[in-house]
Amino acid sequence: VTVADRGVERCGIVTFRANQLPAEAFQQALAIRQINTSIVPFSANPVSTHQRATPTLLRASLHYYNTLQEIERFVAELKTLLY
């Protein structure tokens, strides 16, 4: 997984991609596992896209109500799908 976020301060909203699956297929596979993510097309940030080629990304938006177990499950599902 390649994290696309480049800000100095990090937060729970993470945009990423994986070479193994296109973002749309990745999102569908996670949805089947009841994990919600969003598609972020390259056009969503034209300034950043102009500076560097950015493929369609996937966004996971963690929030204060997400438990450690949910985060661990998300990571485990990523590993299952990608390895």
C-alpha positions in Angstrom: 0.0 0.0 0.0 1.3 3.4 -0.9 -0.1 6.3 1.2 -0.7 9.4 -1.0 -1.0 11.9 1.8 1.9 14.3 1.9 0.9 16.7 4.7 3.1 17.4 7.7 0.3 16.7 10.2 -1.3 13.3 9.8 -4.9 12.5 10.6 -7.4 9.6 10.4 -8.3 10.4 6.8 -5.9 8.4 4.7 -5.7 8.2 0.9 -3.8 5.3 -0.6 -3.4 2.9 -3.5 -2.2 -0.6 -4.0 -0.5 -1.9 -7.2 -2.3 -5.3 -6.8 -5.8 -3.9 -7.4 -7.4 -0.9 -9.1 -9.1 1.4 -6.5 -12.6 0.5 -7.7 -12.0 -3.2 -7.3 -10.3 -2.7 -4.0 -13.3 -0.6 -2.7 -15.7 -3.4 -3.8 -13.7 -6.1 -2.1 -13.6 -4.1 1.1 -17.3 -3.3 0.9 -18.1 -7.1 0.7 -16.2 -7.3 4.0 -18.4 -4.5 5.4 -15.5 -1.9 5.3 -16.5 1.5 3.9 -14.1 3.5 1.9 -14.4 6.2 -0.8 -13.0 6.5 -4.2 -10.9 9.7 -4.8 -10.4 10.4 -8.5 -7.3 12.2 -9.6 -9.5 15.2 -10.5 -10.4 15.7 -6.8 -7.1 17.6 -6.3 -6.1 19.2 -9.5 -3.2 21.1 -8.0 -1.6 18.0 -6.6 -2.3 16.0 -9.7 -0.7 18.7 -11.8 2.5 18.4 -9.8 2.6 14.6 -9.8 0.7 11.9 -11.7 -1.8 10.5 -9.3 -4.0 7.5 -10.1 -7.5 7.0 -8.6 -7.1 6.5 -4.9 -9.0 5.0 -2.1 -9.8 6.9 1.1 -10.3 5.4 4.6 -11.7 7.9 7.0 -11.1 6.8 10.6 -12.8 8.8 13.4 -13.0 8.9 17.1 -15.7 6.3 17.3 -13.6 3.6 15.5 -12.2 1.1 17.9 -8.7 -0.4 17.9 -10.3 -3.7 16.9 -11.9 -2.1 13.8 -8.6 -0.6 12.8 -6.8 -3.9 13.3 -9.5 -5.7 11.2 -9.1 -3.1 8.4 -5.4 -3.8 8.3 -5.9 -7.5 8.4 -8.4 -7.3 5.5 -5.9 -5.2 3.5 -3.3 -7.9 4.1 -5.7 -10.7 3.0 -6.6 -8.9 -0.2 -3.1 -7.8 -1.1 -0.8 -10.8 -0.2 
